[in-house]
C-alpha cells in the first residue's frame, strides 16, 4: 500500500486496522487507553471525530511507529507532528557524530547502521572482513548481502540457523510496522536457496546462550554474536528507524584473530 493510499483511508478505518493488527479487541484497547469502548466504536465508525491529542493517545497505546502516527494524524485532518530529517541536514549533525563515534570505537569488530528497510546507512572499517567477496550490488541492503548466494551466505557455516534468525527478526519487524516494503523483502529473501535445515523455533543446544554467526574467513572459522542498539528517545522518524548492529567475538580464537590483524 502506498502512502497516498494510506492517507486516503478514513481515520476510523486506519484505527480499526491497527487495532486488529495488534490483535486487540475494542475492550482491550479501551482498557489500555482508559477510554470507553463506546467511544472507540464511534471513532472507528466515523460517528465521532478524534481530537489531535486523542489520535496521539491512541497511537501511543497501540505502540505505533512515529511514521504511522503521522499517518493517523493526517487521516484525522491534522498536520503531522514528527519530522523526517535527512541525515545530512544540519539538525542531524549530532546524531551522525554519535553514530560515527560509536562505529569507530567498535573497530576492529564489525558494526553497521541500517534504516527501517535494512538499507546500509554507515559501517566501520571492521565490516570489511564480512563484506569481502560480496557482490557490490548487494551491499546496499544488509539482509540481501547476508543471505544472497552471491553475498555472505556461502561463507556462513551455520546458514540455516542464521537465516532463520534473520528472517524471524524481519517477521517481527513486519508485525510491528505492517510495512509492505518489508513484506516484499521477506518474500524475496525466502526465495534465496539454502542447503541447510532452518529451525522453525530457536532452541538452544548444549551450552548455547545466543545464536552465533559462524563464518569462514581467511581460512579459519570465526564466530560472532551481535547486539542491536537504537536511539532511546527519538522524536524524529529518521532517528527512530535507525538500528546499530555491533558484532563481538563469540570465542577467544575470533577475538585473538581480530586483535592480531588490526595491530
Phi and psi restraints in degrees (value plus and minus 20) as a CYANA .aco file:
   2 UNK   PHI    -102.1   -62.1
   2 UNK   PSI     144.0   184.0
   3 UNK   PHI     -81.5   -41.5
   3 UNK   PSI     -59.2   -19.2
   4 UNK   PHI     -80.8   -40.8
   4 UNK   PSI     -60.9   -20.9
   5 UNK   PHI     -85.6   -45.6
   5 UNK   PSI     -58.0   -18.0
   6 UNK   PHI     -81.9   -41.9
   6 UNK   PSI     -64.4   -24.4
   7 UNK   PHI     -84.6   -44.6
   7 UNK   PSI     -47.9    -7.9
   8 UNK   PHI     -98.3   -58.3
   8 UNK   PSI     -35.1     4.9
   9 UNK   PHI     -99.7   -59.7
   9 UNK   PSI     120.7   160.7
  10 UNK   PHI     -83.8   -43.8
  10 UNK   PSI     134.4   174.4
  11 UNK   PHI     -75.8   -35.8
  11 UNK   PSI     -65.9   -25.9
  12 UNK   PHI     -80.1   -40.1
  12 UNK   PSI     -57.8   -17.8
  13 UNK   PHI     -87.5   -47.5
  13 UNK   PSI     -61.3   -21.3
  14 UNK   PHI     -84.5   -44.5
  14 UNK   PSI     -63.6   -23.6
  15 UNK   PHI     -80.3   -40.3
  15 UNK   PSI     -66.7   -26.7
  16 UNK   PHI     -82.6   -42.6
  16 UNK   PSI     -60.7   -20.7
  17 UNK   PHI     -80.7   -40.7
  17 UNK   PSI     -64.4   -24.4
  18 UNK   PHI     -89.0   -49.0
  18 UNK   PSI     -58.2   -18.2
  19 UNK   PHI     -81.0   -41.0
  19 UNK   PSI     -65.4   -25.4
  20 UNK   PHI     -89.6   -49.6
  20 UNK   PSI     -55.1   -15.1
  21 UNK   PHI     -82.8   -42.8
  21 UNK   PSI     -54.5   -14.5
  22 UNK   PHI    -102.3   -62.3
  22 UNK   PSI     -20.0    20.0
  23 UNK   PHI      39.3    79.3
  23 UNK   PSI      25.6    65.6
  24 UNK   PHI    -134.0   -94.0
  24 UNK   PSI     119.4   159.4
  25 UNK   PHI    -100.7   -60.7
  25 UNK   PSI     149.1   189.1
  26 UNK   PHI     -81.1   -41.1
  26 UNK   PSI     -54.6   -14.6
  27 UNK   PHI     -86.9   -46.9
  27 UNK   PSI     -60.6   -20.6
  28 UNK   PHI     -79.3   -39.3
  28 UNK   PSI     -68.7   -28.7
  29 UNK   PHI     -86.5   -46.5
  29 UNK   PSI     -56.4   -16.4
  30 UNK   PHI     -79.2   -39.2
  30 UNK   PSI     -64.4   -24.4
  31 UNK   PHI     -88.0   -48.0
  31 UNK   PSI     -58.8   -18.8
  32 UNK   PHI     -85.3   -45.3
  32 UNK   PSI     -68.0   -28.0
  33 UNK   PHI    -107.7   -67.7
  33 UNK   PSI     -28.8    11.2
  34 UNK   PHI      38.6    78.6
  34 UNK   PSI      25.3    65.3
  35 UNK   PHI    -150.7  -110.7
  35 UNK   PSI     143.3   183.3
  36 UNK   PHI     -91.8   -51.8
  36 UNK   PSI     128.9   168.9
  37 UNK   PHI     -80.5   -40.5
  37 UNK   PSI     -56.4   -16.4
  38 UNK   PHI     -80.1   -40.1
  38 UNK   PSI     -62.2   -22.2
  39 UNK   PHI     -87.8   -47.8
  39 UNK   PSI     -60.2   -20.2
  40 UNK   PHI     -81.1   -41.1
  40 UNK   PSI     -62.5   -22.5
  41 UNK   PHI     -80.6   -40.6
  41 UNK   PSI     -63.4   -23.4
  42 UNK   PHI     -85.2   -45.2
  42 UNK   PSI     -57.7   -17.7
  43 UNK   PHI     -85.0   -45.0
  43 UNK   PSI     -61.0   -21.0
  44 UNK   PHI     -91.3   -51.3
  44 UNK   PSI     -50.3   -10.3
  45 UNK   PHI    -112.2   -72.2
  45 UNK   PSI     -25.1    14.9
  46 UNK   PHI      65.5   105.5
  46 UNK   PSI     -13.9    26.1
  47 UNK   PHI     -97.9   -57.9
  47 UNK   PSI     -35.0     5.0
  48 UNK   PHI    -152.1  -112.1
  48 UNK   PSI     127.4   167.4
  49 UNK   PHI    -125.6   -85.6
  49 UNK   PSI     106.6   146.6
  50 UNK   PHI     -97.5   -57.5
  50 UNK   PSI     129.1   169.1
  51 UNK   PHI     -97.6   -57.6
  51 UNK   PSI     146.8   186.8
  52 UNK   PHI     -79.9   -39.9
  52 UNK   PSI     -62.6   -22.6
  53 UNK   PHI     -84.9   -44.9
  53 UNK   PSI     -54.3   -14.3
  54 UNK   PHI     -87.7   -47.7
  54 UNK   PSI     -59.3   -19.3
  55 UNK   PHI     -80.0   -40.0
  55 UNK   PSI     -66.0   -26.0
  56 UNK   PHI     -87.4   -47.4
  56 UNK   PSI     -56.3   -16.3
  57 UNK   PHI     -83.3   -43.3
  57 UNK   PSI     -67.7   -27.7
  58 UNK   PHI     -87.4   -47.4
  58 UNK   PSI     -57.7   -17.7
  59 UNK   PHI     -79.8   -39.8
  59 UNK   PSI     -61.0   -21.0
  60 UNK   PHI     -83.7   -43.7
  60 UNK   PSI     -63.6   -23.6
  61 UNK   PHI    -100.0   -60.0
  61 UNK   PSI     -33.3     6.7
  62 UNK   PHI    -112.3   -72.3
  62 UNK   PSI     -20.7    19.3
  63 UNK   PHI      34.9    74.9
  63 UNK   PSI      29.4    69.4
  64 UNK   PHI    -103.6   -63.6
  64 UNK   PSI     122.6   162.6
  65 UNK   PHI     -79.7   -39.7
  65 UNK   PSI     135.7   175.7
  66 UNK   PHI     -77.8   -37.8
  66 UNK   PSI     -57.3   -17.3
  67 UNK   PHI     -78.1   -38.1
  67 UNK   PSI     -63.3   -23.3
  68 UNK   PHI     -95.2   -55.2
  68 UNK   PSI     -46.9    -6.9
  69 UNK   PHI     -85.4   -45.4
  69 UNK   PSI     -59.8   -19.8
  70 UNK   PHI     -81.5   -41.5
  70 UNK   PSI     -59.9   -19.9
  71 UNK   PHI     -81.6   -41.6
  71 UNK   PSI     -62.2   -22.2
  72 UNK   PHI     -84.3   -44.3
  72 UNK   PSI     -61.7   -21.7
  73 UNK   PHI     -80.6   -40.6
  73 UNK   PSI     -65.4   -25.4
  74 UNK   PHI     -81.5   -41.5
  74 UNK   PSI     -62.3   -22.3
  75 UNK   PHI     -83.7   -43.7
  75 UNK   PSI     -49.4    -9.4
  76 UNK   PHI    -107.7   -67.7
  76 UNK   PSI     -21.5    18.5
  77 UNK   PHI      74.9   114.9
  77 UNK   PSI      -4.3    35.7
  78 UNK   PHI    -133.0   -93.0
  78 UNK   PSI     136.6   176.6
  79 UNK   PHI     -92.0   -52.0
  79 UNK   PSI     128.1   168.1
  80 UNK   PHI     -79.9   -39.9
  80 UNK   PSI     128.8   168.8
  81 UNK   PHI    -118.3   -78.3
  81 UNK   PSI     -57.0   -17.0
  82 UNK   PHI    -117.0   -77.0
  82 UNK   PSI     106.2   146.2
  83 UNK   PHI     -97.1   -57.1
  83 UNK   PSI     141.2   181.2
  84 UNK   PHI    -149.7  -109.7
  84 UNK   PSI      76.2   116.2
  85 UNK   PHI    -115.9   -75.9
  85 UNK   PSI     115.0   155.0
  86 UNK   PHI     -81.0   -41.0
  86 UNK   PSI     124.7   164.7
  87 UNK   PHI     -83.4   -43.4
  87 UNK   PSI     -44.3    -4.3
  88 UNK   PHI    -110.5   -70.5
  88 UNK   PSI     -10.8    29.2
  89 UNK   PHI    -100.8   -60.8
  89 UNK   PSI     132.9   172.9
  90 UNK   PHI     -75.9   -35.9
  90 UNK   PSI     -56.1   -16.1
  91 UNK   PHI     -88.3   -48.3
  91 UNK   PSI     -34.9     5.1
  92 UNK   PHI    -119.8   -79.8
  92 UNK   PSI     -12.6    27.4
  93 UNK   PHI     -78.6   -38.6
  93 UNK   PSI     -62.4   -22.4
  94 UNK   PHI     -85.8   -45.8
  94 UNK   PSI     -57.4   -17.4
  95 UNK   PHI     -84.8   -44.8
  95 UNK   PSI     -67.6   -27.6
  96 UNK   PHI     -83.4   -43.4
  96 UNK   PSI     -57.8   -17.8
  97 UNK   PHI     -85.8   -45.8
  97 UNK   PSI     -61.0   -21.0
  98 UNK   PHI     -84.5   -44.5
  98 UNK   PSI     -61.5   -21.5
  99 UNK   PHI     -83.6   -43.6
  99 UNK   PSI     -66.9   -26.9
 100 UNK   PHI     -84.0   -44.0
 100 UNK   PSI     -58.3   -18.3
 101 UNK   PHI     -83.7   -43.7
 101 UNK   PSI     -63.4   -23.4
 102 UNK   PHI     -85.4   -45.4
 102 UNK   PSI     -63.9   -23.9
 103 UNK   PHI     -83.1   -43.1
 103 UNK   PSI     -64.9   -24.9
 104 UNK   PHI     -85.1   -45.1
 104 UNK   PSI     -59.8   -19.8
 105 UNK   PHI     -86.1   -46.1
 105 UNK   PSI     -42.2    -2.2
 106 UNK   PHI    -103.7   -63.7
 106 UNK   PSI     -37.2     2.8
 107 UNK   PHI     -77.0   -37.0
 107 UNK   PSI     123.1   163.1
 108 UNK   PHI    -109.1   -69.1
 108 UNK   PSI     -12.8    27.2
 109 UNK   PHI     -98.1   -58.1
 109 UNK   PSI     123.3   163.3
 110 UNK   PHI     -88.0   -48.0
 110 UNK   PSI     127.1   167.1
 111 UNK   PHI    -176.0  -136.0
 111 UNK   PSI     123.2   163.2
 112 UNK   PHI    -155.0  -115.0
 112 UNK   PSI     137.0   177.0
 113 UNK   PHI    -139.3   -99.3
 113 UNK   PSI     109.8   149.8
 114 UNK   PHI    -147.3  -107.3
 114 UNK   PSI     139.4   179.4
 115 UNK   PHI    -116.8   -76.8
 115 UNK   PSI    -189.3  -149.3
 116 UNK   PHI     -78.5   -38.5
 116 UNK   PSI     -53.7   -13.7
 117 UNK   PHI    -112.9   -72.9
 117 UNK   PSI      -7.6    32.4
 118 UNK   PHI      48.5    88.5
 118 UNK   PSI       0.5    40.5
 119 UNK   PHI     -96.7   -56.7
 119 UNK   PSI     118.6   158.6
 120 UNK   PHI     -90.2   -50.2
 120 UNK   PSI     104.3   144.3
 121 UNK   PHI    -119.3   -79.3
 121 UNK   PSI     -61.9   -21.9
 122 UNK   PHI    -183.0  -143.0
 122 UNK   PSI     144.3   184.3
 123 UNK   PHI    -177.5  -137.5
 123 UNK   PSI     140.7   180.7
 124 UNK   PHI    -116.8   -76.8
 124 UNK   PSI     159.4   199.4
 125 UNK   PHI     -86.6   -46.6
 125 UNK   PSI     -48.8    -8.8
 126 UNK   PHI     -83.4   -43.4
 126 UNK   PSI     -41.2    -1.2
 127 UNK   PHI     -89.9   -49.9
 127 UNK   PSI     -36.1     3.9
 128 UNK   PHI     -78.8   -38.8
 128 UNK   PSI     -50.1   -10.1
 129 UNK   PHI     -81.1   -41.1
 129 UNK   PSI     -60.2   -20.2
 130 UNK   PHI    -105.2   -65.2
 130 UNK   PSI     -47.7    -7.7
 131 UNK   PHI    -103.3   -63.3
 131 UNK   PSI     -31.6     8.4
 132 UNK   PHI     -79.3   -39.3
 132 UNK   PSI     107.3   147.3
 133 UNK   PHI      62.9   102.9
 133 UNK   PSI     -25.2    14.8
 134 UNK   PHI     -97.3   -57.3
 134 UNK   PSI     116.7   156.7
 135 UNK   PHI     -73.3   -33.3
 135 UNK   PSI     101.9   141.9
 136 UNK   PHI     -75.7   -35.7
 136 UNK   PSI     -49.3    -9.3
 137 UNK   PHI     -88.0   -48.0
 137 UNK   PSI     -36.7     3.3
 138 UNK   PHI    -111.9   -71.9
 138 UNK   PSI     -35.0     5.0
 139 UNK   PHI     -88.9   -48.9
 139 UNK   PSI     -35.5     4.5
 140 UNK   PHI     -88.4   -48.4
 140 UNK   PSI     -42.8    -2.8
 141 UNK   PHI    -146.5  -106.5
 141 UNK   PSI     102.4   142.4
 142 UNK   PHI     -85.7   -45.7
 142 UNK   PSI     -57.5   -17.5
 143 UNK   PHI     -89.8   -49.8
 143 UNK   PSI     -61.9   -21.9
 144 UNK   PHI     -81.7   -41.7
 144 UNK   PSI     -65.6   -25.6
 145 UNK   PHI     -81.3   -41.3
 145 UNK   PSI     -50.6   -10.6
 146 UNK   PHI     -99.4   -59.4
 146 UNK   PSI     -60.1   -20.1
 147 UNK   PHI    -129.1   -89.1
 147 UNK   PSI     -32.0     8.0
 148 UNK   PHI     -90.4   -50.4
 148 UNK   PSI     124.5   164.5
 149 UNK   PHI     -83.2   -43.2
 149 UNK   PSI     -37.9     2.1
 150 UNK   PHI    -121.4   -81.4
 150 UNK   PSI      -7.0    33.0
 151 UNK   PHI    -127.6   -87.6
 151 UNK   PSI    -157.1  -117.1
 152 UNK   PHI     -98.8   -58.8
 152 UNK   PSI     -39.6     0.4
 153 UNK   PHI     -68.2   -28.2
 153 UNK   PSI     -66.5   -26.5
 154 UNK   PHI     -82.1   -42.1
 154 UNK   PSI     -37.1     2.9
 155 UNK   PHI    -119.9   -79.9
 155 UNK   PSI     -24.1    15.9
 156 UNK   PHI    -107.0   -67.0
 156 UNK   PSI      96.5   136.5
 157 UNK   PHI     -92.3   -52.3
 157 UNK   PSI     -51.5   -11.5
 158 UNK   PHI    -130.8   -90.8
 158 UNK   PSI      32.8    72.8
 159 UNK   PHI     -77.9   -37.9
 159 UNK   PSI     -64.4   -24.4
 160 UNK   PHI     -78.9   -38.9
 160 UNK   PSI     -64.2   -24.2
 161 UNK   PHI     -88.3   -48.3
 161 UNK   PSI     -65.5   -25.5
 162 UNK   PHI     -89.1   -49.1
 162 UNK   PSI     -57.8   -17.8
 163 UNK   PHI     -82.7   -42.7
 163 UNK   PSI     -65.5   -25.5
 164 UNK   PHI     -81.0   -41.0
 164 UNK   PSI     -57.5   -17.5
 165 UNK   PHI     -84.3   -44.3
 165 UNK   PSI     -68.2   -28.2
 166 UNK   PHI     -85.6   -45.6
 166 UNK   PSI     -62.4   -22.4
 167 UNK   PHI     -86.7   -46.7
 167 UNK   PSI     -53.5   -13.5
 168 UNK   PHI     -84.5   -44.5
 168 UNK   PSI     -62.1   -22.1
 169 UNK   PHI     -81.6   -41.6
 169 UNK   PSI     -61.6   -21.6
 170 UNK   PHI     -86.8   -46.8
 170 UNK   PSI     -59.6   -19.6
 171 UNK   PHI     -80.1   -40.1
 171 UNK   PSI     -63.6   -23.6
 172 UNK   PHI     -85.1   -45.1
 172 UNK   PSI     -55.9   -15.9
 173 UNK   PHI     -86.3   -46.3
 173 UNK   PSI     -59.5   -19.5
 174 UNK   PHI     -83.3   -43.3
 174 UNK   PSI     -61.6   -21.6
 175 UNK   PHI     -80.3   -40.3
 175 UNK   PSI     -58.8   -18.8
 176 UNK   PHI     -95.3   -55.3
 176 UNK   PSI     -61.3   -21.3
 177 UNK   PHI    -120.0   -80.0
 177 UNK   PSI     -43.0    -3.0
 178 UNK   PHI      36.0    76.0
 178 UNK   PSI      13.6    53.6
 179 UNK   PHI    -102.4   -62.4
 179 UNK   PSI      97.7   137.7
 180 UNK   PHI     -85.0   -45.0
 180 UNK   PSI     -46.5    -6.5
 181 UNK   PHI     -84.5   -44.5
 181 UNK   PSI     -58.1   -18.1
 182 UNK   PHI     -90.7   -50.7
 182 UNK   PSI     -53.9   -13.9
 183 UNK   PHI     -83.1   -43.1
 183 UNK   PSI     -61.8   -21.8
 184 UNK   PHI     -85.2   -45.2
 184 UNK   PSI     -60.9   -20.9
 185 UNK   PHI     -83.8   -43.8
 185 UNK   PSI     -60.8   -20.8
 186 UNK   PHI     -81.1   -41.1
 186 UNK   PSI     -64.8   -24.8
 187 UNK   PHI     -82.6   -42.6
 187 UNK   PSI     -59.9   -19.9
 188 UNK   PHI     -82.2   -42.2
 188 UNK   PSI     -67.8   -27.8
 189 UNK   PHI     -85.5   -45.5
 189 UNK   PSI     -56.7   -16.7
 190 UNK   PHI     -82.5   -42.5
 190 UNK   PSI     -45.5    -5.5
 191 UNK   PHI    -100.8   -60.8
 191 UNK   PSI     -29.9    10.1
 192 UNK   PHI     -91.3   -51.3
 192 UNK   PSI     123.7   163.7
 193 UNK   PHI     -91.0   -51.0
 193 UNK   PSI     130.8   170.8
 194 UNK   PHI    -171.1  -131.1
 194 UNK   PSI     102.7   142.7
 195 UNK   PHI    -116.5   -76.5
 195 UNK   PSI      -4.5    35.5
 196 UNK   PHI    -140.1  -100.1
 196 UNK   PSI     131.5   171.5
 197 UNK   PHI     -86.0   -46.0
 197 UNK   PSI     122.7   162.7
 198 UNK   PHI    -128.9   -88.9
 198 UNK   PSI      97.0   137.0
 199 UNK   PHI     -84.5   -44.5
 199 UNK   PSI     116.1   156.1
 200 UNK   PHI     -94.2   -54.2
 200 UNK   PSI     -50.3   -10.3
 201 UNK   PHI    -149.3  -109.3
 201 UNK   PSI     115.2   155.2
 202 UNK   PHI     -98.8   -58.8
 202 UNK   PSI      82.7   122.7
 203 UNK   PHI    -133.6   -93.6
 203 UNK   PSI     115.4   155.4
 204 UNK   PHI     -94.3   -54.3
 204 UNK   PSI     122.7   162.7
 205 UNK   PHI    -106.9   -66.9
 205 UNK   PSI    -195.8  -155.8
 206 UNK   PHI     -78.5   -38.5
 206 UNK   PSI     101.3   141.3
 207 UNK   PHI      61.3   101.3
 207 UNK   PSI     -24.5    15.5
 208 UNK   PHI     -95.2   -55.2
 208 UNK   PSI     118.8   158.8
 209 UNK   PHI    -144.7  -104.7
 209 UNK   PSI     -29.3    10.7
 210 UNK   PHI    -183.3  -143.3
 210 UNK   PSI     146.6   186.6
 211 UNK   PHI    -103.6   -63.6
 211 UNK   PSI      98.2   138.2
 212 UNK   PHI    -108.4   -68.4
 212 UNK   PSI     139.0   179.0
 213 UNK   PHI    -120.6   -80.6
 213 UNK   PSI      93.1   133.1
 214 UNK   PHI    -128.7   -88.7
 214 UNK   PSI      95.9   135.9
 215 UNK   PHI    -146.4  -106.4
 215 UNK   PSI     133.0   173.0
 216 UNK   PHI    -120.6   -80.6
 216 UNK   PSI      98.8   138.8
 217 UNK   PHI    -161.6  -121.6
 217 UNK   PSI     119.4   159.4
 218 UNK   PHI      34.7    74.7
 218 UNK   PSI      15.1    55.1
 219 UNK   PHI      54.6    94.6
 219 UNK   PSI      -5.5    34.5
 220 UNK   PHI    -162.2  -122.2
 220 UNK   PSI     143.4   183.4
 221 UNK   PHI    -109.1   -69.1
 221 UNK   PSI     108.4   148.4
 222 UNK   PHI    -136.9   -96.9
 222 UNK   PSI     124.7   164.7
 223 UNK   PHI    -149.1  -109.1
 223 UNK   PSI     112.9   152.9
 224 UNK   PHI    -151.8  -111.8
 224 UNK   PSI     132.6   172.6
 225 UNK   PHI    -141.4  -101.4
 225 UNK   PSI     139.1   179.1
 226 UNK   PHI    -144.9  -104.9
 226 UNK   PSI     133.6   173.6
 227 UNK   PHI    -144.6  -104.6
 227 UNK   PSI     111.2   151.2
 228 UNK   PHI    -125.2   -85.2
 228 UNK   PSI     107.7   147.7
 229 UNK   PHI    -140.6  -100.6
 229 UNK   PSI     124.7   164.7
 230 UNK   PHI    -150.9  -110.9
 230 UNK   PSI     144.5   184.5
 231 UNK   PHI     -91.1   -51.1
 231 UNK   PSI     114.0   154.0
 232 UNK   PHI     -95.9   -55.9
 232 UNK   PSI     -49.0    -9.0
 233 UNK   PHI    -153.3  -113.3
 233 UNK   PSI      37.7    77.7
 234 UNK   PHI     -93.9   -53.9
 234 UNK   PSI     119.6   159.6
 235 UNK   PHI    -143.8  -103.8
 235 UNK   PSI     -11.4    28.6
 236 UNK   PHI    -143.4  -103.4
 236 UNK   PSI     119.0   159.0
 237 UNK   PHI     -80.1   -40.1
 237 UNK   PSI     -64.8   -24.8
 238 UNK   PHI     -78.5   -38.5
 238 UNK   PSI     -66.2   -26.2
 239 UNK   PHI     -85.1   -45.1
 239 UNK   PSI     -60.9   -20.9
 240 UNK   PHI     -85.2   -45.2
 240 UNK   PSI     -43.5    -3.5
 241 UNK   PHI    -118.7   -78.7
 241 UNK   PSI     -17.3    22.7
 242 UNK   PHI    -103.6   -63.6
 242 UNK   PSI     121.7   161.7
 243 UNK   PHI    -154.9  -114.9
 243 UNK   PSI     115.1   155.1
 244 UNK   PHI    -129.3   -89.3
 244 UNK   PSI      96.9   136.9
 245 UNK   PHI    -128.2   -88.2
 245 UNK   PSI      98.8   138.8
 246 UNK   PHI    -132.0   -92.0
 246 UNK   PSI     110.7   150.7
 247 UNK   PHI    -121.7   -81.7
 247 UNK   PSI     118.1   158.1
 248 UNK   PHI    -144.6  -104.6
 248 UNK   PSI     130.6   170.6
 249 UNK   PHI     -81.7   -41.7
 249 UNK   PSI     113.8   153.8
 250 UNK   PHI    -115.1   -75.1
 250 UNK   PSI     -23.3    16.7
 251 UNK   PHI    -171.5  -131.5
 251 UNK   PSI     147.5   187.5
 252 UNK   PHI     -85.8   -45.8
 252 UNK   PSI     -54.9   -14.9
 253 UNK   PHI     -85.4   -45.4
 253 UNK   PSI     -61.4   -21.4
 254 UNK   PHI     -85.0   -45.0
 254 UNK   PSI     -63.1   -23.1
 255 UNK   PHI     -80.1   -40.1
 255 UNK   PSI     -63.5   -23.5
 256 UNK   PHI     -85.5   -45.5
 256 UNK   PSI     -59.9   -19.9
 257 UNK   PHI     -83.0   -43.0
 257 UNK   PSI     -67.6   -27.6
 258 UNK   PHI     -85.3   -45.3
 258 UNK   PSI     -58.2   -18.2
 259 UNK   PHI     -86.1   -46.1
 259 UNK   PSI     -62.2   -22.2
 260 UNK   PHI     -89.2   -49.2
 260 UNK   PSI     -59.0   -19.0
 261 UNK   PHI     -94.6   -54.6
 261 UNK   PSI     -38.6     1.4
 262 UNK   PHI    -113.6   -73.6
 262 UNK   PSI     -30.8     9.2
